[in-house]
Amino acid sequence: MSMKRYRSRTVSMVLCLSVMVFSGAVFSGELSKEKAAPGKNATWTEEAVKENYVMNCAPCHGETGKGNGPLAVESIGGVKPRNLNNAKLMSARTDEELFKATKLGGESVKFFGRMPSWRDTFTDAEIKQLVQYIRKNICKCEYNDKK
Ligand code: HEC
């Protein structure tokens, strides 16, 4: 009888400890994902690029890149976020142009400048990964100079 009570207390202590350890692991996993950057951190993954896109670009460009994120509704000064899903348009852009637009903002490539600059948020390596993410996962297109 008393043995049984002792055992269940042990079980709940072990459970409690493993919950603490588990949530600690989840928490630190999340932190390292936020900091993940190629070059800076060998643990960079495709998941981290996706997270960068979803957290920072999707509010305007939308998760699938169609330019219909929640901030697009406010129409940021009447300029619609670009439809990054438009393979025809995006294959007319070089990777360098997409890189420059993302790093320095819309004005740098003679757009309206409603597209913010990401220079202070991401490293060059992270911006290159974002461009690759747009190519691979959003427009599913490469640069094509045949007009
Ligand atoms: C505040 C809304 C907003 C956010 C957030 C935003 N964009 Fe944009 N983006 C725009 C707008 C609007 C344009 C159209 C050009 C302009 O007005 O400057 C644009 C254009 C672009 C272009 C140029 C496309 C072309 O036609 O060559 C690229 C590339 C791009 N965005 C990538 C990104 C990436 C990558 C992120 C996230 C790191 C991002 N954008 C976040 C609003 C946004």
Residues whose N, C-alpha, C, O or C-beta is under 5 A from the ligand:
A	BS01	HEC	N56 C57 C60 V79 K80 P81 R82 R93 L98 A101 T102 G106 E107 F111 F112 G113 R114 M115 P116 W118 L130
